[in-house]
Amino acid sequence: MKLPKNHSIPQFQNLIYELYASPDDRLFSIHDMVSNQIRFTMRAIKGIRKSDKVKLRKNLLIAFSWLAAIANRLHIDLDKVIWHRFPYLCSYCGQKPCVCKKNKIKERVKIIGRNAIKPGTMTGFQKMFTQIYPPASRTLTDAGVHLAEETGEVDETIHIYLGEHQNNQFLKIENEIADWISCMFGAANSAGINIGNELEKHYSNNCHACHNVPCTCNFSFVAKYKS
């Protein structure tokens, strides 16, 4: 299996399902999956600290893949939640480009005027986030710090929901996943990485590690895997 050229977010999410749903269900609890998503996000941020674009790129792709696997386990439609949170506008100030920092916005506004056309491809979504959060407005280091912050918030919301199982807590998971993806694209934009193109290369031959469908990487291999 591989991703088609100019693939969409649903196509990416479906690829992750076909490759990893069975082994993930058998080998990993949701907490294991979240742990791996955090682990590879932190390795990507280490790439920022070490000015290692290859490490940043590879680990962003793997972290994003774990996030998609988590969304599949929780039956969350990534395309839907991203667009609901970011309808071509900043989810906080409701502007494009974002004016949160410039205007010192302290309270989230209610977003109205959802008249923009939703991007149809992964690359289209990345371009959307380029317009909402221009890379020139912050450094790559700042983008990495924001990504780390959102990683913790995804973990926190999932942890709370799994303990109490309230619907409003599940909605917070959807929002935090969308926020994480916006920050992932933000880091990629600051580093000049085209996520869509790189995912197509990453999944040019089934699982990027074992090259099987479904993936046959065992728990120990995944636990020790470094990229």
C-alpha positions in Angstrom: 0.0 0.0 0.0 1.1 3.5 -0.7 -0.4 7.0 -0.7 -1.5 8.5 -4.0 0.0 11.8 -5.2 -1.7 14.8 -3.6 -3.5 12.6 -1.1 -6.2 13.8 1.2 -6.2 13.5 5.0 -8.9 10.8 4.9 -6.7 8.8 2.5 -3.8 9.1 4.9 -6.0 8.1 7.9 -7.3 5.1 5.9 -3.8 4.0 5.0 -2.8 4.1 8.7 -5.9 2.0 9.5 -5.1 -0.6 6.8 -1.4 -0.9 7.9 -1.7 -0.7 11.7 -5.2 -1.2 13.0 -4.8 -5.0 13.6 -1.4 -4.9 15.2 -2.2 -1.8 17.2 -5.4 -3.5 18.6 -3.4 -6.6 19.5 -0.2 -5.1 20.8 -0.9 -1.6 22.1 -3.3 -0.1 24.6 -4.4 3.5 24.0 -1.9 4.6 26.6 0.9 2.8 24.7 -0.2 4.6 21.5 -0.2 8.0 23.2 3.2 7.2 24.7 4.6 6.5 21.3 3.0 9.6 19.8 4.7 11.7 22.6 8.0 9.9 22.2 8.3 10.5 18.5 7.1 14.1 18.8 9.9 14.7 21.4 12.4 13.2 19.0 11.2 15.6 16.3 11.7 18.5 18.7 15.2 17.1 19.5 15.8 17.5 15.7 15.0 21.1 16.1 17.4 21.6 19.0 20.2 19.9 17.1 19.4 21.6 13.8 18.9 18.2 12.3 16.2 18.5 9.6 16.3 14.8 8.7 15.5 13.8 12.3 12.8 16.5 12.5 11.2 15.3 9.3 11.2 11.6 10.0 10.0 11.9 13.5 7.2 14.3 12.6 5.9 11.8 10.1 6.0 9.0 12.6 4.4 11.1 15.4 1.6 12.2 13.0 1.1 8.5 12.0 0.7 7.6 15.7 -1.8 10.4 16.1 -3.8 9.1 13.1 -3.7 5.6 14.7 -5.1 7.1 18.0 -7.8 8.9 16.0 -8.7 5.6 14.4 -8.9 3.8 17.7 -11.2 6.6 19.0 -13.2 6.8 15.8 -12.2 10.5 15.2 -12.4 11.9 11.6 -9.2 14.0 11.4 -10.4 15.9 8.3 -13.7 16.9 10.0 -12.2 18.0 13.3 -9.4 20.0 11.7 -11.8 21.9 9.5 -14.2 22.5 12.4 -11.4 23.9 14.5 -9.6 25.8 11.7 -12.1 26.9 8.9 -9.3 28.9 7.2 -9.1 31.0 10.4 -7.2 31.0 13.7 -9.2 28.9 16.2 -8.5 31.5 18.9 -8.7 35.0 17.4 -10.8 34.0 14.4 -8.6 35.9 11.9 -6.3 35.0 9.0 -3.5 35.7 9.5 -3.6 35.2 13.2 -3.5 38.4 15.3 -3.4 36.8 18.7 0.1 38.0 19.5 -0.2 41.4 17.9 -3.5 42.2 19.6 -2.8 40.3 22.8 -6.0 38.3 22.5 -6.8 36.7 25.9 -10.1 35.0 25.2 -11.2 32.7 22.5 -13.7 34.2 20.1 -16.7 32.5 18.5 -15.7 31.8 14.9 -18.2 32.9 12.3 -18.3 33.3 8.6 -17.2 29.8 7.6 -17.4 30.5 3.9 -14.0 29.3 2.9 -13.6 26.2 0.8 -12.1 23.3 2.7 -8.8 22.1 1.3 -9.0 18.7 -0.4 -5.5 17.5 0.1 -2.9 17.2 2.8 -0.8 19.8 1.1 -3.8 22.1 0.8 -4.3 21.9 4.6 -0.6 22.7 5.1 -0.9 25.8 2.8 -4.0 26.8 4.8 -1.9 26.8 8.0 0.8 28.8 6.3 -1.7 31.5 5.6 -3.2 31.4 9.1 0.1 31.2 10.9 2.8 32.6 8.6 6.2 31.0 9.3 7.9 34.4 9.2 6.0 35.3 12.4 7.9 32.9 14.6 11.1 30.9 14.8 11.4 27.2 14.3 12.3 26.9 18.0 9.1 28.7 19.0 7.1 26.4 16.7 8.7 23.4 18.4 7.9 24.7 21.9 4.2 25.2 20.8 4.2 21.6 19.4 5.5 20.3 22.7 2.8 22.2 24.6 0.0 20.7 22.4 1.5 17.2 22.7 1.0 17.5 26.5 -2.5 18.7 26.1 -3.5 15.8 23.8 -2.1 13.4 26.4 -3.9 15.2 29.2 -7.3 15.2 27.5 -7.1 11.5 26.5 -6.0 10.6 30.0 -9.0 12.5 31.6 -11.5 11.1 29.2 -10.4 7.5 29.7 -10.9 8.0 33.4 -14.3 9.6 33.4 -15.8 9.0 29.9 -17.8 12.3 29.6 -18.9 13.5 26.2 -17.5 17.1 26.7 -14.1 15.5 27.5 -14.2 13.6 24.2 -14.9 16.9 22.3 -11.8 18.3 24.0 -9.7 15.4 22.6 -11.0 16.3 19.1 -10.0 19.9 19.6 -6.6 19.1 21.0 -5.8 16.7 18.2 -6.7 19.5 15.7 -4.5 21.9 17.6 -1.6 19.4 17.6 -1.9 19.0 13.8 -1.9 22.7 13.3 1.3 22.9 15.3 2.8 20.0 13.5 2.2 21.8 10.2 3.5 25.0 11.8 6.8 23.3 12.6 7.0 21.8 9.2 6.3 25.2 7.5 9.0 26.8 9.6 11.5 24.0 8.5 10.4 24.0 4.9 9.0 20.4 5.0 6.1 19.4 2.8 4.3 16.9 4.9 2.1 15.5 2.1 5.1 14.9 -0.2 7.2 13.3 2.6 4.3 11.0 3.7 4.1 9.7 0.1 7.8 8.8 0.2 7.6 7.5 3.8 4.8 5.1 2.8 5.9 4.2 -0.7 6.1 0.5 0.3 3.6 -0.3 3.0 4.9 0.0 6.6 8.0 2.2 6.5 9.9 -0.3 8.7 8.8 -3.8 7.9 7.2 -3.1 4.5 4.3 -5.5 5.2 0.5 -5.1 5.1 -0.6 -5.2 7.9 2.5 -4.2 9.8 4.4 -7.1 11.5 6.7 -5.0 13.7 6.4 -6.4 17.2 6.2 -4.5 20.5 9.9 -4.8 21.3 10.9 -3.6 17.9 8.7 -0.5 18.1 9.9 0.2 21.7 13.5 0.3 20.5 12.9 1.9 17.1 14.8 5.1 16.4 14.7 7.3 13.4 
